[in-house]
Amino acid sequence: MADRLFRDVETRPFTVGERLELTGLVVEILGVEEGRPAEVAFRFDEPLESPRWRWLTWRGGSYRPFEPLPVGGSVWLPLSREDGPSGP
């Protein structure tokens, strides 16, 4: 699965309209910048409140619980390569 989500965008860039189908989830690329996803839509086969899902975000050097927004909501989760789990 990781090779479908994380890849070298120099040799295999993401494209608008591309869909990644995973168990219980479809990810659709809505916008791209320099081959990287800039805007995505996630469609789940169960409600976000389902105990099947565990929501986390990376903040301040560790994973933190994250509360999903109601239907129609949006949230900006900035990526910091320096602070991310795969950073230096």
Rosetta blueprint (number, residue, H / E / L):
1 M L
2 A H
3 D H
4 R H
5 L H
6 F L
7 R L
8 D L
9 V L
10 E L
11 T L
12 R L
13 P L
14 F L
15 T L
16 V L
17 G L
18 E L
19 R E
20 L E
21 E E
22 L E
23 T L
24 G L
25 L E
26 V E
27 V E
28 E E
29 I E
30 L E
31 G E
32 V E
33 E E
34 E L
35 G L
36 R E
37 P E
38 A E
39 E E
40 V E
41 A E
42 F E
43 R E
44 F E
45 D L
46 E L
47 P L
48 L L
49 E L
50 S L
51 P L
52 R L
53 W L
54 R L
55 W L
56 L E
57 T E
58 W E
59 R E
60 G L
61 G L
62 S E
63 Y E
64 R E
65 P E
66 F L
67 E L
68 P L
69 L L
70 P L
71 V L
72 G L
73 G L
74 S L
75 V L
76 W L
77 L L
78 P L
79 L L
80 S L
81 R L
82 E L
83 D L
84 G L
85 P L
86 S L
87 G L
88 P L
